[in-house]
Amino acid sequence: MSTLFISDLHLDPSRPAIVACFLQLLAQQAGKAESLYILGDLFEAWIGDDDPEPLWQEVIQAISRCVDAGTPVYLMHGNRDFLLGERFLHDSSCRLIEDPTLITLYGQRILLMHGDLLCSDDTAYQALRKQVRDPSWQEQVLACTVNRRREMARQAREQSQSSMLGKSDDIMDVNLQTVAHYIRTYRADLLVHGHTHRPGIHVLEAAGYGKQRIVLGDWYRHGHMLRLDDNNLELLELPCPVPGRGQENFHNT
């Protein structure tokens, strides 16, 4: 059996093909994969567990069926779905994991992160991240009406797109010294993260011989998944035909 890792699906009712692709993955892997890790940004925007969007119930039920079939699903908050709460976890049977989380798997120490903490050169984003992860701030937001929270999410997306126009790719990508710091701190053999939407496998000489960083891709044009077992490490593309033009740029905040 193998373990699967995905991130940055950005599920949204406006992108039904990607939602269908994720539901298909859950159905295919239920009871077959050893476990599934979702490393943040499962949703384009999660405004609270009381969101009445009917599609979310379909997603929640599909995850729960996957868990019931014998494949546990582990979920990490991303920068778009940090308001995922206890109700969602209960209904979906997901297990919430912290960012970062260290696991031991197939004889390797594997560090799991969403990836935004690694983009330490983007100081404006890091300040925003600290704000939105504050429990008091979240409590104030969740006290607003669903419609108000939906409008706040729309405004946040617009501000994110505007802020990216003035930032270089280097600022929005990971800082390699920060990457090396986390690998050394956790004594990890392998780092797996998403967020930057730049899938690839990198050898980290600065962090020690043989260390690797696996970057998971987004689910805009098609799906991306890391499959890991005793003998193999594969970064795969999943066919998810999406009509129209895809979104290829960073979506960091």
SULLIN-V170519 format. One record per run of one state. SS is the DSSP state (@ for helix, = for strand, . for the rest). FROM is the first residue (numbers start at 1). TO is the last residue. If there is no record, write none. Layout:
SS:FROM:TO + SS:FROM:TO
This chain:
.:1:2 + =:3:6 + .:7:10 + =:11:11 + .:12:15 + @:16:29 + .:30:34 + =:35:39 + .:40:42 + =:43:43 + .:44:53 + @:54:68 + .:69:71 + =:72:76 + .:77:85 + @:86:92 + .:93:94 + =:95:97 + .:98:100 + =:101:105 + .:106:107 + =:108:112 + .:113:115 + @:116:118 + .:119:122 + @:123:132 + .:133:134 + @:135:142 + .:143:145 + @:146:164 + .:165:168 + @:169:172 + .:173:175 + @:176:186 + .:187:189 + =:190:193 + .:194:199 + =:200:203 + .:204:211 + =:212:215 + .:216:222 + =:223:228 + .:229:232 + =:233:238 + .:239:253
